[in-house]
Amino acid sequence: MPAAPLEWTGERLTTATSGQVEIEHLHRYFLARSLCRGLDVLDVAAGEGYGSALLAQAARSVLGVELSAQAVEHAARAYPAANLRYQQGDARRLPAADASVDAVVSFETLEHFYEHDQFMAEVRRVLRPGGRLIISSPERDVYSPPGSAANPYHVNELSRPEFEALLRRFFPRVHLLAQRPMMGSALVADDGTGPARTLTFEKRGPAHYEASGALPRPPYLIAVASDSAVDDVPNSLFIETSEIQGLVQASTLPPVGEIPEATRRELAAYATQAAIYEENARNNVATIARLQDELSAAREEIGLLHGQAEGLQGEMERLRRQHAALRQAFRRRPPRGAVPAGNTGATEAEMAELERLRLEAAERARQDAQEAEMRAQRIARLHRLGVLHLARLVPRPLRHRLRDRLVGQGRP
């Protein structure tokens, strides 16, 4: 690392920054370094120069091209190496001879200018036959979703279909990787099929886990393009444990003796309140069990009431039929003083007795019908008062008294 890093402006990564942005960039260069061992490499948009220096650790030679003269001067001073040099130049007019390199590396470059086809033509010009382009670009639909703040240094971001279409216009074979930063970074082939596919599991909510092929929603896309086969590109992971350790340390409470008195009192109050909540919870469990028992008994009692109601309805129907039969018999009775046929010896006393019996039967039928009607009204009253709901809310002794009072109303 240089003794004095290039100033961070937000346009390009420098060693003055750290954290997730640094992880993303380092991961790409680590992958490129593994693919450029022993090759002549052109690093386009080399920035501060750290990436070209990483490539030079494995490549035969590296030329880092950067538009900023200040960055080129800094890189040449900060990263001296026999197989590494830096040169000011434009990605749209690369300062390299035709067919002079085996690999072109260019990370996060396309989004800074509009002339993408011109840049790709320059890449094809400087590559030797079978050479490779290793390139990355932010995925616009994920990196810059609608409503998000725009990156002021990006003028022409590409979506995934646009990025892939651009590459395939200039290279017959394209192997697309997806990069998504985590606590570290993952570079994974984006085919999502076959036995070698990458299967990821992601927690998307309190009780929702998503399984996906490859890497879902990657904000960056990295590609290796060539005339020849590009199926030897491995998946890779970059793991940064220092960030995790920092989070663990930040979440660890200090020793009790170092906690201020006010904080200790507040924690003690929370502990007391938690104990009260636990006791209330235990009491509520017992109450719920008791109420469930009462509810079961109430349901049994309601079942009995329904059975009695059905019996009363049947009895009322029987009394109605009996009453109707008596009324019909009364209409067919012989006139007062007449002697029934075949019974000419009947006396007036016998006729009077028959009339008395008839009247008594009619009166009993009327009373039975009236009592049945009153029972039906009481049943309807119980339903209107919501016996089903009362059974859940009123204690059993009070329910019994209420039932007896309601059912007992109107008794002769």
C-alpha positions in Angstrom: 0.0 0.0 0.0 1.3 3.5 -0.7 2.5 5.7 2.1 0.2 8.5 1.0 -3.0 7.3 -0.8 -4.7 9.3 -3.6 -7.4 11.5 -2.3 -10.9 10.0 -2.3 -13.4 11.9 -4.5 -16.0 9.3 -5.1 -15.1 8.9 -8.8 -12.7 6.1 -8.4 -11.6 3.8 -5.6 -8.4 4.7 -3.7 -6.6 3.0 -0.8 -8.0 5.9 1.4 -11.3 4.0 1.5 -12.2 0.7 3.1 -15.2 -1.4 3.9 -17.7 -2.8 1.4 -16.6 -0.8 -1.7 -13.0 -1.9 -1.3 -14.1 -5.5 -0.9 -16.1 -5.4 -4.2 -13.2 -3.9 -6.2 -10.5 -6.2 -4.6 -12.6 -9.3 -5.4 -12.8 -8.4 -9.1 -9.1 -7.9 -9.3 -8.3 -11.1 -7.4 -10.4 -13.0 -10.0 -8.7 -11.2 -12.9 -5.3 -12.0 -11.4 -6.1 -15.7 -11.3 -7.0 -15.5 -15.0 -4.0 -13.4 -16.1 -1.1 -15.5 -14.8 1.8 -15.3 -17.2 -0.1 -13.0 -19.7 0.5 -9.5 -21.1 -2.3 -7.4 -19.6 -3.9 -4.0 -20.3 -5.8 -2.5 -17.3 -8.2 0.1 -18.6 -9.3 2.8 -16.1 -6.6 1.8 -13.7 -7.4 4.6 -11.2 -5.0 4.9 -8.3 -3.1 1.9 -9.6 -3.7 -0.7 -6.9 -5.5 -3.1 -9.3 -2.7 -3.0 -11.9 -0.2 -3.7 -9.1 -2.2 -6.8 -8.1 -2.3 -8.1 -11.7 1.4 -7.5 -12.0 2.0 -10.0 -9.2 0.9 -12.8 -11.5 1.1 -11.4 -15.1 4.1 -11.3 -17.4 3.5 -7.6 -18.0 0.8 -5.0 -17.1 0.0 -1.6 -18.6 -2.3 0.5 -16.5 -4.1 3.2 -18.6 -5.9 6.0 -16.7 -7.5 9.3 -17.9 -6.4 11.3 -14.9 -2.8 12.5 -15.1 -2.7 13.0 -11.3 -3.8 9.3 -10.8 -1.1 8.1 -13.2 1.6 10.1 -11.5 0.5 8.7 -8.1 0.3 5.1 -9.3 3.8 5.2 -10.9 5.2 6.5 -7.6 3.2 4.3 -5.3 3.5 0.9 -7.1 6.9 0.5 -8.7 7.5 -2.9 -10.3 9.7 -4.2 -13.2 6.7 -5.6 -15.2 4.3 -2.7 -14.5 3.9 0.7 -16.0 1.2 3.3 -16.1 0.2 5.6 -18.9 -2.3 8.4 -19.4 -4.9 7.5 -22.0 -8.5 7.4 -23.0 -10.5 4.1 -23.0 -12.0 5.1 -26.3 -8.5 5.5 -27.9 -6.3 3.0 -26.1 -2.6 3.8 -26.2 -1.6 0.2 -27.2 -0.6 -1.4 -30.5 -2.8 -3.8 -32.4 -2.8 -7.4 -31.0 -0.4 -6.5 -28.3 -2.0 -8.0 -25.2 -3.5 -11.3 -24.1 -6.1 -9.8 -21.7 -7.9 -6.5 -21.2 -9.2 -5.8 -17.7 -11.6 -2.9 -17.2 -13.7 -2.7 -14.1 -16.5 -0.1 -13.6 -15.6 1.8 -16.8 -18.5 1.7 -19.2 -20.8 3.8 -17.1 -18.5 6.8 -17.3 -18.9 7.5 -21.0 -21.4 7.0 -23.9 -19.2 5.5 -26.7 -19.4 1.9 -25.6 -19.1 0.4 -29.2 -16.0 2.5 -29.8 -14.4 1.2 -26.6 -15.3 -2.4 -27.5 -13.8 -2.0 -31.0 -10.6 -0.7 -29.3 -10.5 -3.8 -27.0 -10.8 -6.1 -30.0 -8.1 -4.2 -31.8 -5.5 -4.5 -29.0 -6.3 -8.2 -28.1 -4.4 -11.0 -29.6 -6.3 -13.9 -31.2 -8.0 -15.9 -28.4 -7.4 -13.0 -26.0 -9.9 -12.1 -23.2 -11.8 -9.1 -22.0 -12.5 -9.2 -18.2 -15.0 -6.4 -17.6 -17.5 -5.3 -15.0 -20.4 -2.8 -15.0 -23.1 -1.9 -12.5 -26.5 -3.5 -13.2 -28.6 -0.4 -13.6 -32.0 -2.0 -12.5 -30.5 -3.1 -9.2 -27.7 -0.5 -8.6 -29.8 2.5 -9.5 -33.5 1.6 -9.0 -36.2 4.2 -9.6 -36.3 6.8 -6.9 -32.7 6.3 -5.8 -30.1 9.0 -5.8 -28.0 9.1 -9.0 -24.2 8.6 -9.0 -22.9 11.9 -10.3 -20.0 10.2 -12.1 -22.1 7.8 -14.0 -23.5 9.0 -17.3 -24.6 5.7 -19.1 -25.3 2.7 -16.9 -26.5 -0.5 -18.6 -29.1 -3.1 -17.6 -28.1 -6.7 -17.7 -29.7 -7.4 -21.2 -27.9 -4.3 -22.5 -24.6 -5.3 -21.1 -24.8 -8.8 -22.4 -26.0 -7.6 -25.9 -23.0 -5.2 -26.1 -20.5 -8.0 -25.3 -22.1 -10.5 -27.8 -21.9 -7.9 -30.6 -18.1 -8.1 -30.3 -17.4 -11.6 -28.9 -19.0 -14.9 -29.9 -18.6 -16.4 -26.4 -19.5 -14.7 -23.2 -19.4 -16.1 -19.6 -21.4 -13.9 -17.3 -20.9 -13.7 -13.6 -23.0 -11.9 -11.0 -21.4 -10.1 -8.0 -23.3 -9.2 -4.9 -21.5 -7.8 -1.8 -22.2 -9.4 1.5 -19.8 -9.5 4.4 -17.3 -10.0 1.7 -18.2 -10.7 -1.9 -19.3 -13.5 -4.2 -18.6 -14.0 -7.9 -20.9 -16.7 -9.2 -21.6 -18.0 -12.7 -25.1 -16.7 -13.7 -26.4 -19.7 -15.6 -28.5 -21.2 -12.7 -28.7 -24.7 -14.3 -26.8 -28.0 -14.3 -25.2 -29.9 -11.5 -22.5 -27.3 -10.9 -24.9 -24.5 -10.4 -24.7 -22.4 -7.2 -27.6 -22.7 -4.9 -28.2 -19.8 -2.5 -30.5 -19.3 0.5 -31.4 -15.9 1.6 -33.5 -14.7 4.5 -36.1 -12.3 3.2 -38.3 -11.8 6.2 -38.9 -13.0 9.8 -40.3 -16.3 8.5 -39.4 -16.3 4.8 -36.3 -17.9 3.2 -35.7 -17.7 -0.5 -33.9 -20.4 -2.5 -32.3 -19.4 -5.8 -30.1 -20.7 -8.5 -26.9 -18.6 -8.9 -26.9 -15.2 -7.1 -30.1 -13.2 -6.9 -30.3 -9.5 -7.4 -26.6 -8.8 -8.1 -25.8 -5.1 -8.4 -22.7 -5.8 -10.6 -22.0 -8.0 -13.6 -18.6 -9.2 -14.5 -17.9 -10.9 -17.9 -15.0 -12.8 -19.6 -15.3 -12.6 -23.4 -13.2 -14.2 -26.1 -13.1 -15.9 -29.5 -12.1 -19.1 -27.7 -13.6 -21.1 -24.9 -14.3 -19.3 -21.6 -15.6 -22.2 -19.6 -12.6 -22.3 -17.2 -13.7 -19.3 -15.2 -14.3 -20.4 -11.6 -16.8 -19.1 -9.1 -15.1 -17.3 -6.2 -15.7 -15.8 -2.8 -13.9 -13.0 -1.0 -14.3 -13.2 2.8 -13.6 -10.3 5.1 -13.6 -11.3 8.7 -12.4 -8.1 10.3 -15.7 -6.4 9.6 -17.5 -9.2 11.4 -15.2 -8.9 14.3 -15.9 -5.2 14.5 -19.6 -5.8 14.6 -19.2 -8.4 17.3 -17.1 -6.0 19.4 -19.6 -3.2 18.9 -22.4 -5.4 20.1 -20.6 -6.6 23.3 -21.6 -4.9 26.5 -18.8 -3.5 28.7 -18.1 -5.1 32.1 -20.7 -4.4 34.8 -18.3 -2.2 36.7 -17.9 0.1 33.7 -21.7 0.6 33.2 -22.9 4.0 34.5 -25.1 3.9 37.6 -28.0 5.4 35.8 -27.8 2.7 33.2 -27.6 0.0 35.8 -30.7 1.3 37.5 -32.5 1.4 34.1 -31.4 -2.2 33.4 -32.6 -3.3 36.9 -36.0 -1.6 36.2 -36.3 -3.5 32.9 -35.5 -6.8 34.7 -38.2 -6.1 37.3 -40.7 -5.3 34.6 -39.7 -8.4 32.7 -40.3 -10.5 35.9 -43.8 -9.0 36.2 -44.5 -9.7 32.6 -43.4 -13.4 33.1 -45.7 -13.7 36.2 -48.6 -12.2 34.3 -48.0 -14.6 31.5 -48.1 -17.6 33.8 -51.3 -16.4 35.4 -52.8 -15.8 32.0 -52.0 -19.4 31.0 -53.9 -20.7 34.1 -56.8 -18.4 33.3 -56.9 -19.5 29.7 -57.0 -23.2 30.9 -59.8 -22.5 33.3 -61.8 -20.6 30.6 -61.3 -23.4 28.2 -62.8 -25.9 30.7 -65.8 -23.6 31.3 -66.2 -23.2 27.5 -66.3 -27.0 27.1 -68.9 -27.3 29.8 -70.9 -24.5 28.3 -70.9 -26.2 24.9 -72.2 -29.4 26.5 -74.9 -27.4 28.2 -75.8 -25.7 25.0 -76.1 -29.0 23.3 -78.5 -30.2 26.0 -80.6 -27.0 25.5 -80.7 -27.6 21.8 -81.9 -31.1 22.4 -84.6 -29.9 24.8 -85.7 -27.2 22.3 -86.1 -29.9 19.6 -88.2 -32.0 22.0 -90.4 -29.0 22.8 -90.9 -28.2 19.2 -92.0 -31.9 18.6 -94.3 -31.8 21.5 -95.9 -28.5 20.4 -96.5 -30.0 16.9 -98.2 -33.0 18.5 -100.4 -30.8 20.6 -101.4 -28.7 17.6 -102.4 -31.9 15.7 -104.4 -33.1 18.7 -106.1 -29.7 19.1 -107.0 -29.7 15.4 -108.5 -33.2 15.7 -110.6 -32.2 18.7 -111.9 -29.1 16.9 -112.9 -31.3 13.9 -114.7 -33.8 16.2 -116.5 -30.9 17.9 -117.9 -29.7 14.6 -119.3 -33.1 13.8 -121.1 -33.5 17.2 -125.0 -34.1 17.0 -127.3 -31.2 17.8 -128.2 -30.6 21.4 -131.2 -32.9 22.4 -130.9 -35.2 19.3 -130.6 -38.9 19.8 -127.7 -40.6 17.9 -128.7 -43.2 15.4 -128.6 -46.8 16.9 -128.7 -45.3 20.4 -132.3 -44.3 20.9 -132.2 -45.4 24.5 -129.7 -42.7 25.4 -131.0 -40.4 28.1 -130.6 -36.7 28.6 -128.1 -37.3 31.4 -125.9 -39.3 29.1 -125.9 -36.6 26.5 -125.0 -34.0 29.2 -122.1 -36.2 30.3 -120.8 -36.5 26.8 -121.0 -32.7 26.3 -119.1 -32.2 29.6 -116.3 -34.6 28.5 -116.1 -32.9 25.1 -115.7 -29.4 26.7 -113.0 -30.7 29.1 -111.1 -32.2 26.3 -111.3 -29.0 24.3 -110.1 -27.0 27.3 -107.2 -29.4 27.9 -106.2 -29.1 24.2 -106.4 -25.3 24.4 -104.2 -25.3 27.6 -101.7 -27.7 26.0 -101.4 -25.6 22.9 -101.0 -22.4 25.0 -98.2 -24.0 27.1 -96.4 -25.3 24.0 -96.6 -21.8 22.4 -95.2 -20.2 25.6 -92.3 -22.7 25.6 -91.5 -21.9 22.0 -91.5 -18.2 22.8 -89.1 -18.8 25.7 -86.8 -20.7 23.4 -86.8 -17.9 20.9 -86.1 -15.4 23.7 -83.0 -17.5 24.7 -81.7 -17.3 21.2 -82.3 -13.6 20.9 -80.4 -13.0 24.2 -77.4 -14.9 22.7 -77.1 -17.8 24.9 -74.1 -19.0 22.9 -72.2 -15.8 23.6 -73.3 -15.6 27.3 -72.1 -19.1 27.8 -68.6 -18.0 27.0 -68.6 -14.8 29.1 -70.8 -15.4 32.2 -69.7 -17.7 35.1 -71.5 -21.0 35.3 -73.6 -20.3 38.5 -74.9 -17.0 37.1 -75.6 -18.7 33.7 -77.8 -21.3 35.6 -79.7 -18.7 37.5 -80.2 -16.7 34.3 -81.4 -19.7 32.4 -83.8 -20.8 35.2 -85.2 -17.3 35.4 -85.7 -17.0 31.6 -87.2 -20.5 31.2 -89.3 -20.1 34.4 -91.1 -16.9 33.2 -94.7 -17.5 32.2 -95.1 -20.8 34.1 -98.7 -21.2 35.4 
